[in-house]
């Protein structure tokens, strides 16, 4: 719940609790446990959680405009697929993916 403290600053306690509760109960949210830390993101250790979650959940891709996360595409092993928010938006509008 790393973002909880940020949400609390922006929206206060009640809104934050409601938002987080909705996210946890959403049908399209799957909780995943990370068992290994691969430390794949260089120069921004805090972003490693995204790479580790991608690997542990066998995700199809990561959506990010962060240059350090996008650099994961250069990894030979393990392989990553990171797309930008603009690419993801285009996928949604084209419905060129399956869930």
C-alpha positions as MATLAB code, in Angstrom:
seq = 'XXXXXXXXXXXXXXXXXXXXXXXXXXXXXXXXXXXXXXXXXXXXXXXXXXXXXXXXXXXXXXXXXXXXXXXXXXXXXXXXXXXXXXXXXXXXXXXXXXX';
ca = [
       0.000    0.000    0.000;
       2.835    2.295   -0.917;
       0.547    4.886   -2.464;
      -1.773    5.084    0.523;
       0.253    7.872    2.114;
       0.221    9.844   -1.140;
      -3.539    9.368   -1.512;
      -4.044   10.467    2.095;
      -2.279   13.746    1.395;
      -4.311   14.360   -1.734;
      -7.754   13.057   -0.786;
      -7.776   12.474    2.981;
      -8.694    9.310    4.898;
     -12.275    8.495    3.866;
     -11.728    8.886    0.119;
      -8.435    6.987    0.304;
      -9.972    4.076    2.205;
     -12.891    3.877   -0.246;
     -10.584    3.973   -3.267;
      -8.257    1.283   -1.935;
     -11.188   -0.936   -0.888;
     -12.679   -0.676   -4.375;
      -9.362   -1.531   -5.986;
      -8.918   -4.594   -3.806;
     -12.445   -5.858   -4.544;
     -12.453   -5.079   -8.275;
     -13.089   -8.101  -10.513;
     -10.210   -7.190  -12.827;
      -7.647   -6.964  -10.010;
      -5.584   -9.995   -9.128;
      -3.427   -9.963   -6.016;
      -0.021  -11.535   -6.540;
       2.759  -12.331   -4.108;
       6.315  -11.516   -5.095;
       8.713  -14.189   -3.837;
      11.913  -12.983   -5.480;
      13.436   -9.564   -5.966;
      15.318   -9.448   -9.256;
      16.564   -5.839   -9.005;
      16.148   -5.316  -12.733;
      15.475   -1.557  -12.647;
      18.723    0.335  -12.529;
      19.068    3.726  -10.806;
      15.596    3.604   -9.248;
      15.337    0.765   -6.750;
      11.800    1.751   -5.789;
      10.591    0.816   -9.303;
      11.792   -2.770   -8.950;
       8.413   -3.673   -7.482;
       6.878   -3.272  -10.946;
       9.386   -5.580  -12.620;
       9.109   -8.146   -9.827;
       5.315   -8.107   -9.976;
       5.379   -8.441  -13.780;
       7.504  -11.571  -13.438;
       5.648  -13.104  -10.485;
       2.228  -12.605  -12.055;
       3.236  -13.684  -15.569;
       1.776  -10.419  -16.883;
       1.518   -9.662  -20.584;
       3.052   -6.202  -20.271;
       3.809   -3.257  -18.025;
       2.270    0.117  -18.872;
       4.601    2.998  -18.039;
       6.070    6.171  -19.437;
       8.968    5.994  -16.966;
      12.247    5.828  -18.909;
      13.803    3.474  -16.358;
      10.878    1.058  -16.628;
      10.855    1.289  -20.437;
      14.536    0.312  -20.371;
      13.424   -3.153  -19.216;
      12.552   -3.837  -22.861;
      16.311   -4.160  -23.458;
      16.649   -7.022  -20.985;
      17.571  -10.288  -22.676;
      16.715  -12.381  -19.645;
      14.216  -12.249  -18.280;
      12.343  -10.696  -21.166;
       9.998   -7.798  -20.488;
       7.316   -6.124  -22.542;
       6.829   -2.539  -21.455;
       4.499   -0.273  -23.400;
       3.754    3.407  -23.003;
       0.443    4.772  -21.806;
      -0.163    6.065  -25.331;
       0.388    2.573  -26.795;
      -1.945    1.077  -24.205;
      -4.596    3.690  -24.937;
      -4.329    2.875  -28.631;
      -4.701   -0.838  -27.849;
      -7.851   -0.120  -25.866;
      -9.363    1.982  -28.618;
      -8.494   -0.635  -31.256;
      -9.436   -3.541  -28.990;
      -6.314   -5.226  -30.386;
      -5.769   -7.440  -27.356;
      -7.573  -10.185  -25.519;
      -8.129  -10.558  -21.821;
];
